């Protein structure tokens, strides 16, 4: 029977939902779960039966009430993804709907909801996932760029265009203490401005690959201390061990001096020559 026929039936319909969880960069999942009682294979992905449910899915043409909550029992790969600190990549969720005993095809198990997981909360023996629809990430007209001195561009983004590879140095971890990592060589420069060179990495990124899971991790650098050999990050050091290769990426102070360190002044997005005094104030005798 087809999906539409079973959907319209009062007695033959036995709905089953398939949940596909996958990272945007391919290092998470695919993890397939279903709320039925048997294994279902769709498009090469195996969906294991698991205690899982989701809230009501509404489709009214707007984003109001389009967020959903997905609740599942503990014991899956999802548990550690959001443990203490969220993953460094977007985690997507697709929900398919079909019927028990119906032939498993792409047509008989269509997607009824697509989006991403934005957070998780543990409640006793369950984990509740907060999910938003894919429509919230569609590019659309936003706020105009402000008239401001500082640069509003995302560092290494489409508008910034700074060379990330040229601003990255490779180091190995030698010691880890909470959110502080000691590296095998300083990131400071040489000469009189050695410390200043190291401080350029504050606000930058620390990237590595978790050797246990193969997942890509990224954190923001909050401080460079101890002569440029200790890196303090915001967040956990999950997946870092002695000998782990780290990529230390330079930050930016959002000023023209920061752009100069990247040789990227032609893409500076601020207006550095805004007058700091009001020309209509009482200090000006001509007005």
C-alpha positions in Angstrom: 0.0 0.0 0.0 1.1 3.6 -0.6 1.7 6.2 2.1 -1.4 8.2 1.1 -3.7 5.2 1.2 -2.6 4.3 4.7 -2.8 7.9 5.9 -6.4 8.0 4.8 -7.3 4.6 6.4 -9.1 4.5 9.7 -8.0 0.9 10.6 -4.9 0.0 8.6 -2.8 3.0 9.6 0.1 2.2 12.0 2.3 5.3 12.0 6.0 5.0 12.7 8.5 7.8 12.8 12.2 7.6 11.8 14.7 10.1 13.3 17.9 10.8 11.4 20.6 12.6 13.4 23.7 13.7 11.5 26.4 16.4 11.8 26.8 19.0 9.1 30.5 18.1 8.7 30.0 14.4 8.5 31.9 13.4 11.7 28.7 12.9 13.7 26.3 10.0 12.7 24.4 9.1 10.8 22.4 7.9 13.8 19.0 6.4 13.0 16.3 5.7 15.5 12.6 4.8 15.2 9.7 4.7 17.6 8.5 1.3 16.3 9.3 -2.2 17.5 11.6 -3.5 14.7 14.6 -2.4 12.7 13.8 -0.3 9.6 16.3 0.4 6.8 15.7 3.4 4.6 18.0 4.7 1.9 20.9 2.7 3.3 20.5 4.0 6.9 19.5 1.6 9.6 17.0 2.9 12.1 17.1 1.0 15.4 13.9 0.8 17.6 14.3 3.1 20.6 12.1 4.9 23.2 11.7 8.2 21.4 9.0 10.7 20.8 8.5 14.3 19.5 6.0 17.0 20.1 3.2 18.0 17.7 4.5 19.1 14.2 2.6 22.1 12.9 2.8 23.5 9.4 0.9 26.8 9.1 3.2 28.7 6.8 4.9 30.7 9.6 7.7 30.1 12.1 5.4 30.4 15.0 5.1 27.2 17.1 7.3 25.4 14.5 10.0 24.4 17.1 9.7 20.9 18.5 10.9 18.9 21.4 12.3 15.4 20.9 12.6 13.2 24.0 14.5 9.9 24.0 15.9 7.5 26.5 19.5 7.7 27.5 22.1 5.3 26.0 22.7 6.7 22.5 25.4 8.7 20.9 23.4 11.8 21.5 24.1 11.7 25.2 27.8 12.6 24.9 27.3 15.1 22.1 25.7 17.7 24.4 27.5 16.6 27.6 28.8 19.7 29.5 29.4 21.5 26.2 27.6 21.6 22.9 29.2 20.1 19.7 31.3 22.4 17.5 29.3 21.7 14.4 25.6 21.9 13.5 23.7 18.8 14.3 20.8 18.2 11.9 17.6 16.3 12.5 15.3 14.8 9.9 12.0 13.1 10.8 10.4 10.7 8.3 7.0 9.2 8.7 5.7 5.9 7.4 3.6 2.9 8.4 4.4 -0.4 9.9 4.5 -3.3 7.4 4.5 -0.9 4.4 7.3 -1.3 1.9 10.2 0.9 2.9 10.8 3.3 0.0 11.6 7.0 -0.2 8.0 7.7 -1.3 6.4 5.6 1.5 8.6 7.2 4.1 8.7 10.9 3.3 10.3 13.6 5.4 7.8 15.5 7.6 10.2 17.7 9.5 13.7 19.0 8.9 15.8 21.2 11.1 18.7 21.3 13.6 19.2 20.5 17.3 20.1 23.6 19.3 20.3 22.2 22.8 19.7 19.4 25.2 18.5 18.8 28.7 18.7 15.7 30.9 15.6 14.7 32.9 16.2 11.6 35.0 16.7 8.8 32.5 15.8 10.8 29.4 17.3 13.6 27.3 15.1 16.3 25.7 16.4 17.9 22.5 15.3 21.4 21.5 15.0 21.6 17.7 14.3 24.4 15.3 13.1 24.0 11.7 15.4 24.4 8.7 13.5 27.6 7.6 15.2 29.5 10.4 18.6 29.1 8.8 17.5 30.3 5.3 19.4 33.4 4.3 17.2 36.5 4.3 17.4 40.3 4.6 18.5 41.2 8.1 19.6 44.4 9.8 21.5 47.1 8.0 25.2 47.5 8.8 25.6 50.1 11.5 27.6 53.3 11.1 30.3 52.3 13.5 34.1 52.6 14.0 34.7 48.9 14.7 34.5 46.2 12.0 31.3 44.2 12.1 32.5 41.4 9.8 32.8 37.8 11.0 36.5 37.0 11.2 37.5 34.8 8.2 33.9 35.0 6.9 32.6 35.9 3.5 32.9 39.7 4.0 36.2 39.6 6.0 38.1 37.3 3.6 41.2 37.3 5.8 43.5 34.3 5.1 42.9 31.9 7.9 45.6 29.5 6.8 48.2 32.2 7.0 47.0 33.1 10.5 47.2 29.6 11.8 50.1 27.9 13.6 50.3 24.2 14.6 51.3 23.2 18.1 51.1 20.0 20.2 49.6 19.8 23.7 51.9 18.8 26.5 49.7 19.4 29.5 46.0 19.9 30.1 44.5 21.4 33.3 40.8 22.2 33.1 40.5 24.8 30.3 44.2 25.6 30.1 46.4 23.8 27.6 50.2 24.0 27.7 51.7 23.7 24.2 55.2 22.6 23.1 56.3 26.0 21.6 55.4 29.6 22.2 53.1 31.6 19.9 54.9 34.8 20.8 57.1 36.5 18.3 60.7 37.5 18.6 62.2 40.8 19.5 60.7 43.8 21.4 57.1 43.0 20.4 57.2 39.3 21.2 54.4 39.5 23.8 52.2 41.7 21.6 52.4 39.1 18.8 51.2 36.4 21.2 48.3 38.5 22.4 47.0 38.7 18.8 45.7 35.2 19.3 43.4 36.3 22.1 39.9 36.1 20.6 41.0 33.7 18.0 40.3 30.0 17.7 41.8 26.7 19.0 40.9 23.7 16.7 41.6 20.0 17.0 40.3 16.6 16.2 39.1 14.3 18.9 41.2 11.2 18.5 38.6 9.0 20.2 35.6 10.0 18.1 37.2 11.7 15.1 35.0 14.8 15.6 36.2 18.3 14.9 36.3 20.6 17.9 36.7 24.4 18.0 36.9 26.8 21.0 37.5 30.5 21.4 40.8 31.6 22.9 40.4 33.8 26.0 44.0 34.3 27.1 47.6 33.6 26.1 50.0 33.4 29.2 53.3 32.1 30.5 55.3 33.4 27.7 52.9 32.3 25.0 53.0 28.6 26.0 49.7 28.4 27.9 46.4 28.8 26.0 43.2 29.3 27.9 39.9 28.6 26.1 36.2 29.1 26.7 34.6 25.7 27.1 35.8 22.2 27.7 39.0 20.5 26.5 37.1 17.5 25.4 39.2 15.2 23.2 42.5 16.9 23.9 45.3 14.6 25.3 49.1 14.9 25.6 50.4 15.0 22.0 47.2 16.1 20.4 47.9 18.4 17.4 46.3 21.8 17.9 45.7 24.6 15.4 46.0 28.0 17.0 44.3 30.7 14.9 44.9 34.4 15.3 42.1 36.6 16.5 41.2 40.2 15.7 40.5 43.3 17.8 38.0 44.7 15.2 40.1 47.8 14.6 42.3 48.9 11.8 45.3 47.7 13.7 43.8 44.2 13.8 43.2 44.2 10.0 46.8 45.3 9.4 48.1 42.2 11.3 46.1 40.1 8.7 47.2 42.2 5.7 43.5 42.7 5.1 42.9 46.4 5.6 41.1 46.7 2.2 38.3 44.6 3.6 37.9 46.6 6.8 34.2 47.0 7.5 34.1 49.9 10.0 34.2 53.7 9.5 37.3 54.7 11.4 37.0 58.5 10.6 33.8 59.2 12.3 34.2 62.5 14.2 34.3 62.0 17.9 33.0 65.4 18.8 29.6 66.8 17.8 30.1 69.7 15.3 26.8 71.3 16.6 28.0 71.5 20.2 28.8 74.7 22.0 32.5 74.1 21.4 32.1 75.0 17.8 31.8 78.8 17.3 30.6 78.5 13.8 27.2 77.0 14.7 
